Amino acid sequence: MDGMFFSHLSRRVLSLMALKFRFSVFFIFLIFSPFSIADDYANLDKMLSSVQNNIESRLDSIIIKHSRLAKLDGEELSPSTLFIYSDPVINTAILQQNPLIGLDLPYRVLFYHDASGADAVTATTSHFIQKRYEFNDSVLLDEFDHNLNAVLGNINPESIKSLNTKELKHHYGMLEFQSRYDFNTTLERFKAEILGNNSDTEWFGEIDYTLDAARLGVTLPRMKLLLFGAPVPGAKAMRDYKKLGLDAFCQKVLLIEKNGVVSLYSNDLVDMARLHYGKTKPPHRVINFRLNQAYSKIVK
C-alpha cells in the first residue's frame, strides 16, 4: 500500500473509510469510545476541523486522540489530540539536504488543554528544525512556516503556544541504533518486537519518504518514519507534560539506510521532557528504558 498506511487494526477501530487521492491512500479512523467525553473535546474538535479544512486534499493525514485511546484502557488524561499531515513536496526538498530531519517531519499539530484547562495549540516550526539540525536554508524554512501558518490561519492566536527552543542544540535528544541487518530485515524485526505477543502498543502507520520522493522524480536514501504508541504508558507520561504529545506520543522512529549502513533514530523522552518543561518524572525514564532496550534488541 502506498505512502502513509495503517496496518494494525484493533478493537478501537469502529470503521474505516478510504479515499483515493493523487499521491496515495488517505485513511480516516473513527475511534469508538463508550465514555461521554465529547464536551471536553468540543472546542478542540472545532479547531482540528478548521485545520483539516485548510490542508490540500492530496495530503495524507492521521488523527491520534490520546485521551480517548487511554480511556479505553481505563487511564485518565485531559483532552489531547495530535494531527499529523504529510506534504511530500516540502518533505522531499528538505530531506534532499538532510535526511535526518525526517525524524521531525511531517507537519504535526497538537491540540490540548493546558495546565489551566484552556484550549491550546502547538506545532513544530521551522525554528525548531533549524536549531536541532543546524539547517539554514532560509527559503525552505520560510516555505515550511508559510504552509504551516496557512493551515493554522483560523486558530485564535492566543491559543497558539510556542515551543521552548532555548536549550535546543544540534541533534539534541536524538538516539541512534545502528543495525547489523539490512533495511527490510530491520523493519521486519522492528514490527515483530514492537507489536509482539502481549504488546500494549498500537501501530499508527508509516511514511515512506523514499517512495513519496520517487513520485516527484527525486531519489532519496531508503527511509521510513514509523509511528506507534502505547496509550496507557503514554497517558501517564503526558500527564502534566502535554507537549510531549508532539514529539514522543505517538513514538516516531526514523529507519534509514546511509552508505550501506541501516540505523534507527528516535527521540529521547527524558530529554524532550526537559526541553519543554525543564524537568522530568519516573514514567519518562521507565518508557525510555523500555524503548531503548527494544531498539537495541532489534538491531543486534
C-alpha positions in Angstrom: 0.0 0.0 0.0 1.4 3.4 -0.9 2.6 6.4 1.2 1.3 6.5 4.7 -0.5 3.4 5.6 -2.2 1.9 8.7 -1.9 -1.8 9.1 -2.6 -2.7 12.8 -6.3 -2.6 13.3 -7.6 -3.3 16.8 -10.8 -3.2 18.8 -10.5 0.5 19.0 -11.4 0.9 15.3 -15.1 1.1 14.6 -15.0 1.9 11.0 -12.6 2.8 8.2 -13.1 4.9 5.1 -10.5 5.1 2.3 -10.5 7.8 -0.3 -8.1 7.6 -3.3 -6.1 10.7 -4.0 -3.5 11.6 -6.5 -0.4 10.5 -4.5 -1.6 7.9 -2.0 -4.4 6.5 0.0 -5.8 8.7 2.8 -7.4 6.9 5.7 -9.8 8.3 8.3 -10.1 6.3 11.6 -13.2 6.8 13.6 -12.3 5.9 17.2 -15.1 4.4 19.2 -15.4 5.3 22.8 -18.2 4.3 25.2 -17.4 7.2 27.5 -19.1 10.5 27.4 -16.2 12.9 26.9 -17.5 14.8 23.8 -18.0 18.0 25.7 -14.4 18.2 26.8 -13.3 17.8 23.2 -15.9 20.2 21.6 -13.6 23.2 21.2 -10.5 21.1 20.3 -12.5 19.3 17.7 -13.6 22.6 16.2 -10.1 23.8 16.0 -9.0 20.5 14.5 -11.7 20.7 11.9 -10.6 24.2 10.9 -7.1 22.9 10.4 -8.3 19.9 8.4 -10.3 22.2 6.1 -7.2 24.2 5.3 -5.0 21.3 4.1 -4.9 20.1 0.5 -7.0 17.0 -0.2 -3.9 15.3 -1.7 -2.1 15.2 1.6 -2.2 12.2 3.9 -3.1 12.7 7.5 -3.8 10.9 10.7 -5.6 11.9 13.9 -4.5 10.4 17.3 -6.7 11.2 20.2 -4.5 10.5 23.2 -7.2 10.8 25.9 -9.8 8.7 24.1 -7.4 5.9 23.4 -6.2 5.9 27.0 -9.7 6.0 28.4 -10.5 2.7 26.6 -7.9 1.1 28.8 -9.0 2.9 31.9 -6.4 5.6 32.1 -7.3 9.3 32.6 -5.8 12.1 30.6 -7.3 15.5 29.9 -8.1 16.2 26.2 -5.2 16.0 23.8 -5.2 15.3 20.0 -2.3 15.0 17.6 -2.9 15.8 14.0 -0.2 14.7 11.5 -0.3 15.6 7.9 2.4 14.9 5.3 3.3 17.1 2.3 5.7 15.1 0.0 6.9 18.3 -1.8 8.3 20.1 1.2 9.4 16.9 2.9 11.4 15.9 -0.2 13.0 19.3 -0.6 14.2 19.3 3.0 15.3 15.6 3.1 17.4 16.1 0.0 19.6 18.3 2.1 19.5 16.5 5.4 17.7 13.1 5.6 17.8 13.0 9.4 15.3 15.8 9.5 12.8 13.1 8.6 12.5 12.4 12.4 10.8 15.9 12.8 8.7 15.7 9.7 5.9 15.7 8.5 3.8 18.6 9.9 2.5 17.9 13.4 -0.1 20.0 15.3 -1.1 19.3 18.9 -4.5 20.3 20.3 -4.7 20.1 24.1 -5.8 21.6 27.4 -3.0 23.4 29.2 -2.4 23.4 32.9 -5.2 25.9 33.4 -7.7 23.9 31.4 -7.6 26.4 28.5 -7.6 25.2 24.9 -4.1 25.3 23.4 -2.4 24.5 20.1 1.3 24.0 19.4 3.2 22.8 16.4 6.8 22.0 15.2 8.0 25.1 13.5 11.0 25.8 11.2 12.8 27.4 14.1 12.8 24.0 15.9 14.2 22.3 12.8 16.8 25.0 12.2 18.3 24.7 15.7 18.1 20.9 16.1 19.7 20.2 12.7 21.7 23.4 12.1 19.6 23.6 8.9 19.9 27.1 7.4 18.2 27.0 4.1 16.1 30.1 4.6 13.9 29.6 1.5 12.8 26.1 2.6 12.4 27.2 6.3 10.2 30.1 5.2 8.2 27.9 3.0 7.7 25.4 5.8 6.4 28.1 8.1 4.3 29.7 5.4 2.5 26.5 4.8 2.0 25.8 8.5 0.7 29.3 9.2 -1.8 29.0 6.4 -3.2 25.8 7.9 -3.4 27.4 11.4 -5.0 30.6 9.9 -8.4 30.1 11.6 -6.9 29.4 15.1 -7.2 32.2 17.7 -3.5 33.4 18.0 -4.0 33.5 21.8 -4.4 29.7 21.8 -1.2 29.0 19.9 1.7 28.2 22.3 5.3 28.3 21.2 7.8 25.5 21.9 10.8 26.2 24.1 13.9 26.1 21.9 16.3 27.9 24.3 18.1 24.7 25.3 17.8 23.1 21.8 21.2 22.2 20.3 22.5 20.2 17.3 20.9 16.8 17.4 19.5 17.4 20.9 17.8 14.3 22.3 18.4 12.1 19.2 19.4 8.5 19.7 20.9 6.3 17.1 20.8 2.5 17.0 22.9 1.0 14.2 21.6 -2.2 12.8 23.6 -5.3 11.8 20.8 -6.2 9.4 19.6 -4.8 6.0 16.8 -2.4 5.7 13.9 -4.8 5.1 15.1 -7.3 7.8 15.5 -4.4 10.3 11.9 -3.3 9.5 10.6 -6.8 10.0 12.4 -7.2 13.3 11.1 -3.8 14.4 7.5 -4.7 13.9 7.9 -8.1 15.4 9.4 -6.7 18.5 7.2 -3.6 18.9 3.9 -5.5 18.1 4.8 -8.8 19.6 2.6 -11.0 21.7 1.1 -9.3 24.7 2.1 -5.9 23.3 0.2 -2.9 24.7 1.3 -0.9 21.6 -0.8 0.5 18.8 0.6 0.8 15.3 -0.5 4.0 13.7 1.4 3.8 10.4 4.5 4.6 8.5 5.6 7.3 6.0 7.7 6.1 3.1 9.8 9.2 2.3 11.7 7.4 -0.4 8.5 6.4 -2.3 7.0 9.9 -2.0 10.2 11.4 -3.4 10.3 8.9 -6.2 6.8 10.0 -7.3 8.3 13.5 -7.6 11.2 12.3 -9.7 13.7 12.6 -6.8 16.0 9.9 -5.4 16.4 9.8 -1.6 18.1 7.2 0.6 15.9 4.4 1.7 14.0 5.8 4.7 10.7 5.4 6.5 9.1 7.1 9.5 7.5 4.5 11.8 4.6 5.7 14.0 3.3 3.8 17.1 2.5 4.2 20.7 1.2 2.6 23.9 -1.9 4.6 25.2 -1.7 3.8 28.9 2.0 4.4 29.5 1.7 7.4 27.1 -1.1 8.9 29.2 0.9 8.5 32.4 3.9 10.2 30.8 1.9 13.0 29.2 0.0 14.0 32.4 1.3 17.5 33.2 3.6 17.2 30.2 1.1 17.6 27.4 3.6 19.0 24.8 5.2 15.5 24.8 2.3 14.6 22.6 4.1 16.5 19.8 7.5 14.8 19.9 7.0 11.5 21.8 3.4 10.3 21.6 3.0 8.8 19.2 6.5 7.4 19.1 8.4 8.3 16.0 11.3 6.2 14.7 13.3 7.0 11.6 14.6 3.9 9.8 17.2 4.9 7.3 20.0 3.4 5.2 23.0 5.6 4.5 26.1 4.4 2.7 25.1 0.8 3.2 24.5 1.3 7.0 21.0 0.9 8.4 20.1 2.8 11.6 17.1 3.6 13.8 16.8 7.2 15.1 14.5 8.1 17.9 13.7 10.9 20.4 15.0 10.6 24.0 11.8 11.1 26.1 13.6 12.4 29.1 15.5 14.9 27.0 12.3 16.1 25.4 10.5 16.5 28.7 13.4 18.6 30.0 13.4 20.7 26.8 9.7 21.5 27.0 9.2 21.6 30.8 12.7 21.8 32.4 12.0 18.7 34.4 11.1 15.0 34.1 9.4 12.3 36.1 9.7 8.5 36.6 7.3 7.3 33.8 9.6 9.1 31.3 12.6 7.2 32.5 10.7 3.9 32.5 9.4 4.3 29.0 12.9 5.4 27.8 14.5 2.3 29.3 11.8 0.0 27.8 12.1 1.5 24.3 15.9 1.7 24.2 16.0 -1.9 25.3 13.7 -2.9 22.5 15.6 -0.9 19.9 18.9 -2.5 21.0 17.4 -5.9 20.7 16.0 -5.2 17.2 19.4 -4.1 15.7 21.6 -6.8 17.3 
